[in-house]
Amino acid sequence: MNPDESAALHQAVVTVCSDIDGSGWHPNVWNALEQMGVTALSVAEAAGGAGADLPAATTVLIALGLSGASVPFVESDLVAGCLIEQAGLRMPQGAVTAAIACDYELRRVRDGWLLSGVAPRVPWGRHSDWVVAVAKGADPQVVVLPTNGAEIRRGSNVAGEPRDDLVFVDRLLVPEAVRPVGEDAVAHALRRGAFGRSAQMTGAAQSVYQQTVKYAGQRHQFGRPLSAMPVVQQMLAELAEDVCSMTVAVEAAAGAAATRPQDAWVLDAARVRVATSAAAVAAIGHQIHGAIGFTQEHPLHRATTRLWAWREEYGNAKTWSNHLGEELAGGGGDWPLWHRLAL
């Protein structure tokens, strides 16, 4: 995807998100994304996707984060799509979510499989038509099952987005709905989920920056705008630095992973960079806005609460920092790897 195509895709997503408000669930945005054909954008065509690359999905994710859209794009495109590709299945039609950390267990019966257990805190579980989950067994099993008939225990993250427990008891699945996958495939799906949240956080951080610069230029204290005060100018410069570092991290990681899939560590590095910067971005945004940024009427908190929520999902900065260090240290001092990291 060239820069012009990427810019057009970004603008198209921002446009369909232009009239949303609040948190929770934005079905109109999801329907528009389905009509655009991007809900499985980076999933292979053989698995029912559009066959685009990770940079294209990253463009969509940044736009969704910037707009404050509440839809399961990460779950559908990056996590479920990855598991379905690895398992040799096809994407179902409708809103798709994913559940990796669950205690679903399968029991073989004559007509197929019986599934029982709980998938905790499934993103947008109550609004999804399908959940692609990893079930326990001798090897991990990918299961594709409709959410109708599940007991839904409602929950939410700090941004007000649904995070629901999906409970099934002896749910009968046809044999074709269950396929084994390796542990590496599950780990890679988790990595893609963490990276997807990082791309969304980058968009949310861009929103914080835009709102804060606008407010600092409009709000007057002591006869001049806040943006004219040296201390505020310094804070805005620090905010711009953090947002730029987040943007560069995710865009560079997406491009590198698309070119060299074996260098999956770049996605981990982006996750660490973005999650580390999120706290500073939210703090500066709220400090310049003052108390007004926390009110329900002001849109700033919709971006900052997403930063706080998303940095903890699919593993936080400490989790991925440890993983990244172990992966690089286990490379046996491979100079080209360390050289690429330094660059």
C-alpha positions as CSV (number, residue, x, y, z in Angstrom):
1,M,0.0,0.0,0.0
2,N,1.5,3.3,-1.1
3,P,1.2,6.5,1.0
4,D,-1.7,7.9,-1.0
5,E,-3.6,4.6,-0.6
6,S,-2.9,4.6,3.1
7,A,-4.0,8.2,3.5
8,A,-7.2,7.4,1.6
9,L,-8.0,4.4,3.8
10,H,-7.3,6.3,7.0
11,Q,-9.6,9.1,5.9
12,A,-12.3,6.7,4.9
13,V,-12.3,5.1,8.3
14,V,-12.3,8.5,10.1
15,T,-15.2,9.5,8.0
16,V,-17.4,6.5,8.9
17,C,-16.6,7.2,12.5
18,S,-17.4,10.9,12.4
19,D,-20.8,10.8,14.2
20,I,-20.0,8.4,17.0
21,D,-20.2,9.4,20.7
22,G,-19.4,7.7,23.9
23,S,-18.2,4.2,24.6
24,G,-19.7,0.7,24.6
25,W,-20.5,-0.5,21.1
26,H,-20.7,1.3,17.8
27,P,-22.7,-1.0,15.5
28,N,-23.0,1.6,12.7
29,V,-19.2,1.8,12.5
30,W,-18.9,-2.0,12.4
31,N,-21.5,-2.2,9.6
32,A,-19.7,0.5,7.6
33,L,-16.4,-1.4,8.0
34,E,-18.1,-4.6,6.8
35,Q,-19.4,-2.7,3.8
36,M,-15.9,-1.4,3.1
37,G,-14.6,-5.0,3.3
38,V,-12.0,-4.4,6.0
39,T,-13.2,-6.3,9.0
40,A,-10.8,-9.2,8.0
41,L,-8.4,-6.9,6.1
42,S,-5.1,-8.7,6.8
43,V,-6.6,-12.2,6.8
44,A,-5.6,-14.4,3.8
45,E,-8.1,-14.7,1.0
46,A,-8.1,-18.5,1.4
47,A,-9.4,-18.0,4.9
48,G,-12.1,-15.6,3.9
49,G,-10.2,-12.3,4.3
50,A,-9.1,-9.5,2.0
51,G,-5.5,-10.6,1.8
52,A,-4.0,-7.2,2.7
53,D,-0.9,-6.8,4.8
54,L,-0.3,-5.6,8.4
55,P,0.5,-2.0,7.5
56,A,-2.9,-1.7,6.0
57,A,-4.6,-3.1,9.1
58,T,-2.4,-0.7,11.2
59,T,-3.8,2.2,9.2
60,V,-7.3,1.2,10.1
61,L,-6.5,0.7,13.7
62,I,-4.9,4.1,14.1
63,A,-7.9,5.7,12.5
64,L,-10.3,3.8,14.8
65,G,-8.2,4.8,17.9
66,L,-8.2,8.4,16.8
67,S,-11.9,8.4,16.4
68,G,-12.7,6.6,19.6
69,A,-14.5,3.8,17.8
70,S,-15.6,0.9,19.9
71,V,-15.6,-2.2,17.7
72,P,-13.8,-5.6,17.7
73,F,-11.4,-5.0,14.8
74,V,-8.4,-6.3,16.6
75,E,-10.2,-9.4,17.6
76,S,-11.7,-10.1,14.2
77,D,-8.8,-9.2,11.9
78,L,-5.6,-9.7,13.9
79,V,-6.4,-12.4,16.5
80,A,-9.3,-14.5,15.2
81,G,-8.0,-14.2,11.6
82,C,-4.5,-15.4,12.7
83,L,-6.0,-18.4,14.5
84,I,-8.3,-19.3,11.6
85,E,-5.5,-19.1,9.1
86,Q,-3.2,-21.3,11.2
87,A,-6.1,-23.8,11.8
88,G,-7.1,-24.0,8.1
89,L,-10.6,-22.6,8.8
90,R,-12.6,-19.8,7.2
91,M,-13.8,-16.5,8.8
92,P,-17.5,-16.6,9.6
93,Q,-19.9,-13.8,8.5
94,G,-20.9,-11.2,11.1
95,A,-19.2,-9.6,14.1
96,V,-16.3,-11.8,15.3
97,T,-14.5,-11.6,18.6
98,A,-11.7,-13.8,20.0
99,A,-10.8,-15.5,23.3
100,I,-7.3,-16.9,23.9
101,A,-7.1,-17.0,27.7
102,C,-10.1,-19.2,28.4
103,D,-10.8,-22.6,30.1
104,Y,-12.9,-24.1,27.4
105,E,-12.6,-27.9,27.4
106,L,-13.6,-30.2,24.6
107,R,-15.0,-33.7,24.8
108,R,-15.3,-35.9,21.8
109,V,-18.8,-37.4,21.1
110,R,-20.3,-39.3,18.1
111,D,-21.7,-36.2,16.4
112,G,-18.7,-33.9,17.0
113,W,-17.5,-32.2,20.1
114,L,-19.0,-31.0,23.4
115,L,-17.5,-27.7,24.7
116,S,-17.9,-26.4,28.2
117,G,-16.2,-23.7,30.2
118,V,-15.7,-20.0,30.6
119,A,-14.0,-17.4,28.4
120,P,-13.4,-14.4,30.7
121,R,-13.5,-10.8,29.6
122,V,-14.2,-11.4,26.0
123,P,-14.1,-8.0,24.1
124,W,-17.6,-7.1,22.9
125,G,-18.8,-10.6,23.7
126,R,-22.5,-9.6,24.1
127,H,-22.5,-7.9,20.7
128,S,-20.6,-10.5,18.7
129,D,-22.1,-13.1,16.5
130,W,-19.1,-15.5,16.7
131,V,-16.2,-16.2,19.0
132,V,-13.0,-17.8,17.8
133,A,-11.5,-19.4,20.9
134,V,-8.6,-21.6,22.0
135,A,-9.8,-24.7,23.9
136,K,-7.8,-27.0,26.0
137,G,-6.6,-30.4,24.9
138,A,-3.5,-32.5,24.2
139,D,-2.8,-29.7,21.8
140,P,-4.5,-26.3,21.6
141,Q,-7.7,-26.4,19.6
142,V,-9.2,-23.5,17.7
143,V,-13.0,-23.5,17.8
144,V,-15.4,-21.3,15.9
145,L,-18.7,-21.1,17.6
146,P,-21.7,-18.8,17.5
147,T,-22.3,-16.8,20.7
148,N,-26.1,-17.4,20.7
149,G,-27.0,-19.7,23.6
150,A,-24.0,-18.6,25.7
151,E,-24.5,-17.3,29.2
152,I,-23.2,-13.8,29.1
153,R,-21.8,-12.3,32.3
154,R,-21.5,-8.6,31.5
155,G,-18.4,-6.6,32.4
156,S,-16.4,-3.7,31.0
157,N,-13.0,-2.1,31.0
158,V,-12.2,1.3,32.4
159,A,-13.2,2.9,29.1
160,G,-16.7,1.4,29.3
161,E,-16.1,-1.1,26.5
162,P,-17.8,-4.5,27.0
163,R,-15.6,-7.2,28.4
164,D,-17.9,-10.1,29.0
165,D,-17.6,-13.7,30.3
166,L,-18.9,-16.2,27.8
167,V,-20.1,-19.4,29.4
168,F,-21.0,-22.6,27.6
169,V,-22.2,-25.9,29.0
170,D,-22.0,-29.0,26.7
171,R,-22.3,-26.9,23.6
172,L,-22.3,-29.3,20.6
173,L,-19.9,-28.4,17.8
174,V,-19.7,-30.1,14.4
175,P,-16.3,-31.7,13.7
176,E,-15.4,-29.0,11.1
177,A,-15.6,-26.3,13.7
178,V,-12.6,-27.6,15.7
179,R,-9.0,-27.8,14.5
180,P,-5.7,-28.3,16.3
181,V,-3.0,-25.6,16.2
182,G,0.5,-25.4,17.6
183,E,1.5,-23.3,20.7
184,D,3.5,-21.0,18.4
185,A,0.3,-20.1,16.5
186,V,-1.5,-19.2,19.7
187,A,1.5,-17.1,20.9
188,H,1.6,-15.3,17.6
189,A,-2.1,-14.5,17.8
190,L,-1.6,-13.1,21.3
191,R,1.3,-11.0,19.9
192,R,-0.8,-9.6,17.1
193,G,-3.5,-8.8,19.6
194,A,-1.0,-6.8,21.7
195,F,0.2,-5.0,18.6
196,G,-3.3,-4.2,17.5
197,R,-4.0,-2.6,20.8
198,S,-0.8,-0.6,20.4
199,A,-1.9,0.7,17.1
200,Q,-5.3,1.7,18.6
201,M,-3.5,3.4,21.5
202,T,-1.4,5.4,18.9
203,G,-4.6,6.7,17.4
204,A,-6.0,7.6,20.8
205,A,-2.7,9.4,21.7
206,Q,-3.0,11.4,18.5
207,S,-6.5,12.4,19.6
208,V,-5.2,13.5,23.0
209,Y,-2.6,15.7,21.2
210,Q,-5.1,17.2,18.8
211,Q,-7.5,18.0,21.6
212,T,-4.8,19.4,23.9
213,V,-3.2,21.7,21.3
214,K,-6.7,23.1,20.4
215,Y,-7.6,23.6,24.0
216,A,-4.3,25.3,24.9
217,G,-4.8,27.7,22.0
218,Q,-8.4,28.6,22.9
219,R,-8.2,28.7,26.7
220,H,-7.0,32.1,28.1
221,Q,-5.4,32.7,31.5
222,F,-4.0,36.0,32.7
223,G,-4.9,37.7,29.4
224,R,-3.2,35.2,27.0
225,P,-3.7,31.7,25.7
226,L,-2.3,28.8,27.6
227,S,-0.2,27.9,24.5
228,A,1.7,31.2,25.0
229,M,3.1,30.2,28.4
230,P,6.6,28.6,28.2
231,V,5.8,25.8,30.7
232,V,2.8,24.8,28.6
233,Q,4.8,25.0,25.4
234,Q,7.3,22.6,27.0
235,M,4.5,20.2,27.9
236,L,3.1,20.3,24.4
237,A,6.5,19.6,23.0
238,E,6.9,16.6,25.3
239,L,3.4,15.4,24.3
240,A,4.3,15.7,20.6
241,E,7.5,13.7,21.2
242,D,5.7,10.9,22.9
243,V,2.9,10.7,20.2
244,C,5.5,10.8,17.4
245,S,7.5,8.0,19.0
246,M,4.3,5.9,19.3
247,T,3.4,6.5,15.7
248,V,6.8,5.7,14.4
249,A,7.1,2.6,16.5
250,V,3.8,1.0,15.3
251,E,4.2,2.0,11.6
252,A,7.8,0.8,11.5
253,A,7.0,-2.4,13.3
254,A,4.1,-3.2,10.9
255,G,6.3,-2.6,7.9
256,A,9.2,-4.6,9.2
257,A,6.9,-7.6,10.2
258,A,5.3,-7.5,6.8
259,T,8.7,-7.6,5.1
260,R,10.4,-10.1,7.5
261,P,7.7,-12.2,9.3
262,Q,10.4,-14.1,11.2
263,D,11.4,-10.8,13.0
264,A,8.2,-10.9,15.1
265,W,10.1,-9.3,18.0
266,V,9.5,-5.9,16.3
267,L,5.9,-6.1,17.3
268,D,6.9,-6.7,20.9
269,A,9.2,-3.7,20.8
270,A,6.4,-1.5,19.5
271,R,4.1,-2.7,22.3
272,V,6.7,-1.8,24.9
273,R,7.3,1.7,23.4
274,V,3.6,2.5,23.1
275,A,2.5,1.2,26.5
276,T,5.4,3.1,28.1
277,S,4.4,6.4,26.5
278,A,0.7,6.1,27.2
279,A,0.9,7.2,30.8
280,A,2.8,10.4,29.9
281,V,0.4,11.2,27.1
282,A,-2.7,10.9,29.3
283,A,-1.0,12.8,32.1
284,I,0.0,15.8,30.0
285,G,-3.4,15.9,28.3
286,H,-5.3,16.1,31.6
287,Q,-2.8,18.5,33.2
288,I,-3.3,21.1,30.5
289,H,-7.1,20.6,30.3
290,G,-7.5,20.6,34.1
291,A,-10.6,19.2,35.6
292,I,-12.8,19.7,32.5
293,G,-11.0,16.8,30.8
294,F,-12.4,14.3,33.2
295,T,-16.1,15.3,32.8
296,Q,-18.5,13.1,30.8
297,E,-19.3,16.0,28.5
298,H,-15.7,16.5,27.4
299,P,-14.2,14.0,24.8
300,L,-10.7,13.9,26.2
301,H,-11.4,11.2,28.7
302,R,-12.7,8.9,25.9
303,A,-9.2,8.8,24.6
304,T,-7.3,8.7,27.9
305,T,-9.4,5.9,29.4
306,R,-8.8,3.9,26.3
307,L,-5.1,4.4,26.7
308,W,-5.3,3.1,30.3
309,A,-7.5,0.2,29.4
310,W,-5.7,-1.0,26.2
311,R,-2.2,-0.9,27.7
312,E,-3.3,-3.7,30.1
313,E,-4.9,-5.9,27.4
314,Y,-3.1,-8.8,25.7
315,G,-0.2,-8.3,28.1
316,N,1.2,-5.1,29.5
317,A,4.5,-3.4,29.1
318,K,6.3,-5.5,31.7
319,T,5.0,-8.7,30.1
320,W,6.3,-7.8,26.7
321,S,9.5,-6.3,28.0
322,N,10.4,-9.6,29.6
323,H,9.4,-11.5,26.5
324,L,11.4,-9.2,24.2
325,G,14.5,-9.4,26.4
326,E,14.3,-13.2,26.6
327,E,13.8,-13.5,22.8
328,L,16.8,-11.2,22.0
329,A,19.1,-12.7,24.7
330,G,18.3,-16.1,23.4
331,G,19.6,-15.2,19.9
332,G,23.1,-16.2,20.9
333,G,24.6,-12.7,20.3
334,D,23.4,-12.6,16.6
335,W,25.0,-9.4,15.5
336,P,22.5,-8.6,12.6
337,L,19.6,-8.9,15.0
338,W,21.1,-6.6,17.5
339,H,22.2,-4.2,14.8
340,R,18.7,-4.0,13.4
341,L,17.3,-3.3,16.9
342,A,19.8,-0.4,17.3
343,L,18.7,1.0,14.0
